[in-house]
Amino acid sequence: MGRYGVTPARGEARIQATVALLAEYGCAPTFPTPGRVVQWHPHFIESLQAAGAEIAVHSFDHLDLKGYPPEEACEQLLKGAEVFERHGIEVCGFRCPYLSWSEGLLDALPAGRFGYSSNEAVWWDAAPLAGVKVDGPVLAKLTEFYEPRRAQSATSVPHTWRGLVEIPVCLPDDLQLHDGLKLGTEAIGAVWTDVLQQTHRRGEAFTLMFHPELAERYEGAFRTLLEQARGLQPHVWLARLRDIGDWWAEKACFSAEAMPVPGGWRITFASSERATILGRGLATDLPGGRDGAEVWWGPYSRLQGPVVEVAGEVLPFVGLPSGTPESSVVFLREQGYIVKSGELAERCAIYLDGTTQAGLKSEVELIDHIENCAGPLVRFWRWPDGARSALSITGDLDALSLVDYAPRLWVR
């Protein structure tokens, strides 16, 4: 509580400074904010939105929503959204306090009320933490709330579930690093940078979660992170959560169809101009460049659709046998793979029969298997405009003053 003043002046100043710092790098944050804070400080919150920041719903009161019946937890989110709209704050998505959500809560939400959520968590073993004793009561309690999956087996990539685009948070967050592990600014910056590099290598999203009451300590860490992001190629997409949610919904409409032509296939892509279309190991009739396209990353080149003619008998897609669980089909399509079943499945360059699928125990193993298979492949990439990975800086704006913080002590 010593991180807040009696008035909101200190809290407002450090948030404005953070927004200005991020803007230097072309980055705008997302601030999940309780409806009660918006209700008490509407003009300041409106000014953040006007400056380009996104304000996401963070319940009405800062509560552990998992501890409430789904209908009551739902009411907290809806009440927060109503306050947003009353004060001219756009409602796009939500994050539960403490990342504390339940399937019952998602089922209770009215369809279409929110476009995205950001409540699941993925823990990254950052190299700077090697040898650090990762335990203690603060860290244990936060980890109990967050319930992360581990990056060794889980992807940090959005997925559509129950009508929402879920955008996972990357851990450890600043409270785990600062309060739990007692790390300083330089060490926190090193952890963030390591996670950025890991997500870039894997082509995933680094959804950074920090708490603005500590933001004045992080100027150096933010600059280190964003300088590193600026230097990575292919580039890192700096995006608010709403931008990622909108893109994921846009990408879901992309498709590709193949027609046989003499000596090969004509592939027609249906997508927006922002699509990143990739190919590897292709013999094409496109002029110039490796495989007739722009060199991108590893074996992949960036194709300049909407039509590509590919030589050879095999389809450069992923084939799946009939009976493959729908969840597996959806997962692969959301990664951008072009999936075929039925009579075309076994003509695909990569065919995942039931035995192969059963032997792959995680999302990461499945993707690694596909990427390590020989043979040509075309796919949509996860991110727009040629970006390799995404970075979203999100700050849980739980309070601006001690007065804002006080309800957490008595609202149950």
C-alpha positions in Angstrom: 0.0 0.0 0.0 3.0 2.3 0.4 3.1 2.4 -3.4 0.0 4.7 -3.5 -0.6 8.2 -2.3 -3.7 9.6 -0.6 -4.5 11.4 -3.8 -4.2 10.0 -7.4 -1.6 12.6 -8.4 1.4 10.2 -8.0 -0.3 7.3 -9.7 -1.4 9.5 -12.6 2.1 10.9 -13.1 3.8 7.6 -13.3 1.3 6.2 -15.7 1.5 9.2 -18.0 5.3 8.8 -17.9 5.1 5.2 -18.9 2.7 5.9 -21.8 5.0 8.6 -23.0 8.1 6.3 -22.8 6.4 3.5 -24.7 5.2 6.0 -27.3 8.8 6.8 -28.1 9.1 3.3 -29.5 5.7 3.3 -31.3 4.2 1.2 -28.6 0.8 1.7 -26.9 -0.1 -0.3 -23.8 -3.3 -2.0 -22.6 -4.4 -1.1 -19.1 -6.9 -3.6 -17.6 -8.7 -1.3 -15.1 -11.5 -2.0 -12.6 -14.8 -0.3 -13.4 -14.7 1.4 -9.9 -11.4 3.1 -10.8 -12.9 4.3 -14.1 -16.0 5.6 -12.2 -13.9 7.5 -9.7 -11.3 8.9 -12.3 -13.1 9.1 -15.6 -11.3 12.1 -17.0 -7.9 10.6 -16.4 -8.9 7.3 -17.9 -10.4 9.1 -20.9 -7.1 10.9 -21.4 -5.2 7.6 -21.5 -7.5 6.3 -24.2 -7.1 9.6 -26.1 -3.3 9.1 -26.0 -3.7 5.7 -27.7 -3.7 3.4 -24.7 -6.4 0.7 -24.6 -8.4 0.3 -21.4 -9.6 -3.2 -20.8 -12.3 -4.3 -18.3 -10.8 -5.6 -15.1 -14.0 -6.5 -13.3 -15.8 -3.7 -11.4 -14.1 -4.5 -8.1 -10.7 -6.1 -7.9 -11.9 -9.5 -6.7 -10.9 -13.1 -7.1 -13.7 -14.0 -9.4 -13.1 -17.7 -9.3 -14.3 -17.6 -5.7 -17.8 -16.4 -6.8 -20.7 -18.2 -8.5 -20.3 -17.8 -12.2 -23.4 -15.5 -12.4 -22.0 -13.2 -9.8 -18.6 -13.1 -11.4 -20.2 -12.3 -14.7 -22.1 -9.4 -13.1 -18.8 -8.0 -12.0 -17.5 -8.0 -15.5 -20.7 -6.6 -17.0 -21.0 -3.9 -14.4 -17.4 -2.9 -15.2 -18.3 -2.8 -18.9 -21.3 -0.6 -18.2 -19.2 1.9 -16.4 -16.8 2.0 -19.3 -19.5 2.8 -21.8 -21.1 5.4 -19.5 -17.8 7.3 -19.6 -17.0 6.9 -23.3 -14.4 4.1 -22.8 -14.4 1.5 -25.5 -15.2 -2.1 -24.4 -13.1 -4.6 -26.4 -11.9 -7.3 -23.9 -11.3 -8.2 -20.3 -8.8 -9.6 -17.9 -9.9 -11.0 -14.6 -8.1 -9.8 -11.4 -5.3 -12.3 -10.5 -6.0 -14.0 -13.8 -8.7 -15.8 -11.8 -11.3 -17.1 -14.2 -13.5 -20.2 -14.7 -15.2 -22.0 -17.5 -18.5 -21.3 -15.8 -17.8 -17.5 -15.9 -17.1 -17.7 -19.7 -20.3 -19.6 -20.2 -22.3 -17.0 -18.3 -21.1 -14.1 -20.4 -23.5 -12.8 -23.0 -22.4 -13.8 -26.5 -20.5 -11.0 -28.2 -20.2 -8.7 -25.2 -16.4 -9.0 -25.3 -14.1 -9.7 -28.2 -11.2 -11.1 -26.3 -10.0 -12.2 -22.9 -6.5 -12.4 -21.4 -6.5 -14.8 -18.5 -4.5 -17.9 -19.3 -0.8 -17.9 -18.4 2.4 -19.4 -19.8 5.6 -19.6 -17.7 8.9 -19.0 -19.5 12.1 -20.3 -18.0 14.2 -17.2 -18.6 18.0 -17.7 -18.8 18.7 -14.9 -16.3 16.8 -16.9 -13.6 19.0 -20.0 -14.0 20.5 -20.6 -10.6 18.0 -18.2 -8.9 16.0 -19.9 -6.1 12.5 -19.6 -7.5 10.4 -20.0 -4.4 9.0 -18.1 -1.5 5.5 -17.2 -0.1 4.9 -14.3 -2.5 5.9 -16.2 -5.6 4.0 -19.3 -4.4 0.8 -17.3 -3.8 0.9 -15.5 -7.2 1.6 -18.8 -9.0 -1.3 -20.4 -7.2 -3.6 -17.6 -8.6 -2.1 -17.6 -12.1 -2.0 -21.4 -12.6 0.4 -21.2 -15.6 1.2 -23.8 -18.1 4.9 -24.1 -19.1 6.3 -22.9 -22.3 8.1 -26.2 -22.9 4.8 -27.7 -23.8 2.3 -24.8 -24.3 2.3 -22.2 -27.0 1.9 -18.5 -26.2 -0.5 -17.9 -29.0 -4.1 -16.7 -29.0 -6.9 -19.2 -29.5 -10.6 -18.8 -30.0 -12.7 -20.4 -27.3 -16.3 -19.9 -26.2 -16.7 -17.0 -28.6 -13.6 -15.1 -27.3 -10.1 -14.7 -28.5 -8.0 -15.7 -25.5 -4.6 -14.0 -25.5 -2.3 -15.7 -22.9 -0.2 -13.7 -20.5 3.5 -14.5 -20.2 5.1 -15.1 -16.8 7.0 -14.4 -14.7 5.3 -11.0 -14.2 6.8 -8.0 -12.4 5.3 -8.9 -9.0 6.9 -12.3 -9.2 10.2 -10.8 -10.2 10.2 -7.8 -7.9 8.3 -8.8 -4.9 8.8 -12.6 -5.1 12.4 -12.8 -6.3 13.6 -9.3 -5.1 15.1 -8.6 -8.5 16.2 -5.0 -9.5 15.4 -3.1 -12.7 18.4 -4.4 -14.6 17.7 -8.0 -13.8 14.0 -7.6 -14.7 15.0 -6.1 -18.0 17.2 -9.1 -18.7 14.3 -11.5 -17.9 12.0 -9.6 -20.2 14.5 -9.5 -23.0 15.1 -13.2 -22.7 11.4 -14.0 -23.0 11.2 -11.6 -26.0 14.0 -13.5 -27.7 12.4 -16.9 -27.0 9.0 -15.8 -28.2 10.6 -14.3 -31.3 12.4 -17.6 -32.1 9.2 -19.5 -31.7 7.1 -16.9 -33.5 4.7 -16.4 -30.6 3.4 -13.5 -28.5 5.0 -12.0 -25.5 2.1 -10.5 -23.5 4.0 -8.7 -20.7 2.1 -8.0 -17.5 3.2 -5.3 -15.2 1.6 -3.2 -12.4 1.7 0.6 -12.8 2.3 1.2 -9.1 5.9 -0.1 -9.8 6.3 1.5 -13.2 8.6 4.3 -12.1 11.2 1.6 -11.4 11.0 0.1 -14.9 12.1 2.9 -17.2 15.5 1.2 -17.9 13.8 -2.3 -18.2 11.3 -1.0 -20.7 13.9 0.7 -22.8 16.1 -2.4 -22.8 13.2 -4.5 -23.9 12.0 -2.1 -26.7 15.5 -1.5 -28.0 15.9 -5.3 -28.4 12.5 -5.6 -30.0 13.4 -2.8 -32.5 16.5 -4.7 -33.6 14.9 -8.1 -34.2 14.2 -9.3 -37.8 11.7 -10.2 -39.1 10.2 -7.5 -37.0 8.2 -7.7 -33.8 4.7 -6.5 -34.0 4.0 -4.0 -31.1 0.3 -4.3 -30.5 -2.4 -3.7 -27.9 -4.5 -6.6 -26.8 -7.4 -5.3 -28.8 -5.2 -5.2 -32.0 -4.2 -8.8 -31.4 -7.8 -9.9 -30.8 -9.0 -8.1 -33.9 -6.2 -9.6 -36.0 -6.9 -13.1 -34.8 -10.6 -12.7 -35.8 -9.5 -11.4 -39.2 -7.1 -14.2 -39.8 -9.8 -16.8 -38.9 -11.5 -16.0 -42.2 -8.4 -16.8 -44.4 -8.5 -19.8 -46.6 -6.6 -21.5 -49.5 -7.8 -23.8 -52.2 -5.7 -25.9 -54.6 -6.6 -27.0 -58.1 -4.6 -29.5 -60.2 -2.8 -28.1 -63.2 -0.4 -29.8 -65.6 2.7 -30.8 -63.5 1.4 -29.4 -60.2 -1.1 -27.3 -58.4 -2.5 -23.8 -58.5 -3.1 -22.5 -55.0 -5.4 -19.5 -54.5 -5.3 -17.7 -51.2 -8.3 -15.8 -49.9 -7.0 -13.3 -47.3 -6.6 -9.6 -46.5 -3.6 -7.6 -47.6 -2.1 -7.9 -44.1 -1.7 -11.6 -44.4 1.8 -13.1 -44.2 1.8 -16.1 -46.6 4.8 -18.4 -46.3 6.2 -21.2 -48.4 9.2 -23.6 -48.1 10.7 -26.1 -50.4 8.5 -25.0 -53.3 9.2 -25.1 -57.0 7.1 -22.1 -58.2 6.9 -20.1 -61.4 7.3 -16.8 -59.5 10.3 -14.7 -60.7 13.3 -13.8 -58.5 14.2 -14.7 -55.0 14.6 -18.0 -53.2 11.7 -20.2 -54.4 10.5 -17.2 -56.3 9.7 -15.2 -53.1 11.2 -12.9 -50.5 13.5 -14.7 -48.0 11.8 -14.5 -44.6 13.0 -16.9 -41.7 14.7 -20.2 -41.7 13.5 -22.3 -44.7 10.5 -20.0 -45.3 10.0 -17.4 -48.0 7.2 -14.9 -48.0 5.0 -15.5 -51.0 3.2 -12.7 -52.8 -0.2 -14.3 -53.5 -3.0 -14.4 -54.2 -2.1 -17.2 -56.6 0.9 -19.5 -56.6 1.6 -22.4 -59.0 3.6 -25.2 -57.4 5.2 -28.1 -59.2 5.0 -31.6 -58.0 2.4 -34.2 -57.2 2.1 -33.6 -53.4 0.0 -30.8 -51.9 2.1 -28.5 -49.7 -0.6 -28.7 -46.9 -1.1 -30.7 -43.7 -3.3 -33.8 -44.1 -5.4 -35.3 -41.3 -7.3 -38.5 -41.3 -11.0 -38.6 -40.7 -11.9 -38.8 -37.1 -9.2 -36.3 -36.0 -10.6 -34.4 -32.9 -12.0 -31.1 -33.9 -9.9 -29.4 -31.3 -6.7 -30.6 -33.1 -8.0 -29.3 -36.5 -8.9 -25.9 -35.0 -5.5 -25.6 -33.3 -3.6 -26.3 -36.5 -5.7 -23.9 -38.5 -5.2 -21.2 -35.9 -1.5 -21.6 -36.3 -2.0 -20.8 -39.9 -1.6 -24.4 -41.3 -3.8 -25.2 -44.3 -5.4 -28.5 -43.3 -7.0 -31.0 -45.6 -9.0 -34.2 -44.7 -10.8 -36.7 -46.8 -9.4 -38.0 -50.1 -6.9 -35.2 -50.4 -5.4 -35.8 -46.9 -2.9 -38.5 -48.0 -1.8 -36.4 -50.9 -0.5 -33.7 -48.6 3.2 -33.3 -48.1 2.7 -33.7 -44.3 0.3 -36.4 -43.2 -0.4 -36.8 -39.5 -1.9 -40.2 -39.1 -3.5 -41.3 -35.8 -0.4 -43.0 -34.5 1.7 -40.0 -35.1 -0.8 -37.7 -33.4 -1.0 -40.0 -30.4 2.7 -39.9 -30.0 2.9 -36.1 -29.8 2.1 -35.1 -26.2 1.9 -31.3 -26.4 1.2 -28.3 -28.6 4.9 -27.6 -28.9 5.8 -31.2 -29.9 3.1 -31.1 -32.6 4.3 -27.9 -34.1 8.0 -29.0 -33.9 7.0 -32.3 -35.7 5.4 -30.4 -38.6 8.2 -27.9 -38.9 10.8 -30.7 -38.9 9.0 -32.8 -41.6 10.6 -32.9 -45.0 8.6 -31.8 -47.9 7.1 -28.6 -49.3 4.7 -26.5 -47.2 2.7 -23.3 -47.6 0.9 -21.7 -44.7 -0.5 -18.4 -43.3 1.8 -17.0 -40.6 0.4 -16.1 -37.2 1.0 -12.3 -37.4 0.3 -9.6 -40.0 2.6 -7.7 -42.4 5.5 -10.0 -42.2 6.0 -9.8 -38.4 7.8 -12.8 -36.8 6.3 -12.4 -33.3 4.2 -10.0 -31.3 4.8 -7.9 -28.1 1.9 -6.5 -26.1 2.7 -4.5 -22.9 -0.2 -4.6 -20.5 -0.4 -2.9 -17.1 -3.0 -3.9 -14.6 -4.2 -0.5 -13.4 -5.8 -1.7 -10.2 -5.8 1.7 -8.4 -4.5 5.2 -8.5 -4.5 6.0 -4.8 -5.0 4.6 -1.4 -8.7 5.5 -1.7 -9.0 3.3 -4.8 -7.1 0.5 -3.1 -9.3 0.5 0.1 -12.3 -1.4 -1.4 -10.0 -4.4 -1.9 -9.9 -4.7 1.9 -13.6 -4.7 2.5 -15.4 -5.7 -0.7 -16.0 -9.5 -0.8 
